Amino acid sequence: MKQDTKFNFSATNTYYQEFRDRNTRFDGRVFVGVSSTRIYCRPMCRARTPREQNCTFFPSAAAAETAGYRPCLKCRPELAPGLPPVNGPSHLARKAALLIEENGLCSDDWGKLALSLGVAGEHLRRLFVSEFSVSPEQYRQTQRMLLAKNLLTDTHLPLAAIAQVTGFDNARHLEASFQKYYRLPPARWRRKTKPATPGEADTITLYAGYRPPYLWDTLLDFLAGRNIPGVESIIGGAYHRTVALSHGGKTYRGWISVRHAEKKQALAVTLPVTLLSVLPQVWTRVKRLFDLHCEPGEIYGKLAVMNEFMAGICRPGTRLPGCFDPFEMAVRAVLGQQITVKAARTLAGRVAGTYGQALSTPIDGLTHTFPTPAHIAGLEGPIEDHLGPLGVTGARARSIRSLAEKLLSGEIDLSGRTDPQKEMKKLLALPGFGPWTVNYVAMRALSWPDAFPHTDYGVKKVLAGRTAKEILALSEPWKPYRAYATINIWNSL
């Protein structure tokens, strides 16, 4: 499928065939409403295939719900992966959708959101409706309902807690919304599971779907080699990290664990109930970190030409490792300049252990949250006096403080709201931020799929015998997925 292909939802024959074949390639891109049951499903649903004349296809779960369908209990549309914000007409609409999922949308927020994306509110609204066939408000309503359904199905949380997390006024409001939109009370969505044990009552586990294939072990190996001691750990085939997120003027601190639920084609995310108030933020950041919106078939189709110069270097299912905390990732990039990955880990661990905040967790090795930009920018006196004793050079210490100050002032934005290329230009203007550092930050903190650190040692080693200019020329056919190409190159080492 070509990049950013616009679906023709009147062509039911095409989608019915894919639905009948349970094609995961369309998961999250197409939903099917069945008129005989008034239920909508994902393309890979294992329920009995309905007749073609009973099927209507939609570009979003919100469009299906607006048309009067409720989500399937078997395939669980709330677990479907989202859409990556690729280049093209859909880019802004998809980015707006991700921001709605993370931050919600109040009546006066749309203009601010559009402004942050650099477009007029009405223009963005037109793009949004064209992409998802619903208004932003309808999209937000569906996201709230699906998150509530997810919590009802997979946790023991009381209705009042679920209502608070998902933005409903109270349990009665949540119950009324389920009756109105899904024609079933919330209790009917509960799974019949054993009562929670005392330990389980303090945590919840939710699932986030992906499009297979997914090279989980390869991604975990990448993260294991770069995890920050005290902040992250990989134990027993799972990823663990500390969390500190702000909401409503309060900072919520805790931890998360992420493991592979291969049979569900999903990742299982466990977190303490103390993080419920920032669950939408946690959820969005986990998806970014593990690249759950990725479309592996499309990316492999573009990058398979890499195998012509080295057989097997490009593997289907390769993910672009993102980040949970953009500042943490950018600091990690600065510390990694011209030293080994292991040495950079050590330095990052010292920074976290010295200036991060201590945290008690049930997971071995998780002891601190990473320091915030405000903390680093607020250190008194020369920054070299603080970071120097930890082994950080003066130049890199000044780079880190400069970044912290720019993030605090809003002059640089690594939240994913803005154009990555614009932020890259701003980063280049900072002291100590060269092309390699900026591209690495763009890859992992900004999740920009076309970032390409062509001067990287590993890239030059694999593409030996070529000049920098020749490497750039070689990468032209890999656009707009050169960041994925880079990960494939690094993995081959």
Secondary structure, DSSP 8 states (H G I E B T S, - for coil): --TT----TT-HHHHHHHHHTT-GGGTTT-EEEETTTTEEE-TT--S----GGGEEEESSHHHHHHTT-EE-TTT-GGGS------SSTTHHHHHHHHHHHHH---TTTHHHHHHHTTS-HHHHHHHHHHHHSS-HHHHHHHHHHHHHHHHHHH----HHHHHHHTT-SSHHHHHHHHHHHHSS-GGGG--------TTGGGEEEEEEE--S---HHHHHHHHHHH--TBTEEEETTEEEEEEEEEETTEEEEEEEEEEEEGGGTEEEEEEEGGGGGGHHHHHHHHHHHTTTT--HHHHHHHHGGGGGTSTT-S-TT------S-HHHHHHHHHHTTTS-HHHHHHHHHHHHHHHSEE---SSTTB-EE---HHHHHT--S-HHHHHGGGT--HHHHHHHHHHHHHHHHTSS--SSSS-HHHHHHHHHTSTT--HHHHHHHHHHTS--TT---TT-HHHHHHTTT--HHHHHHHHGGGTT-HHHHHHHHHHH-
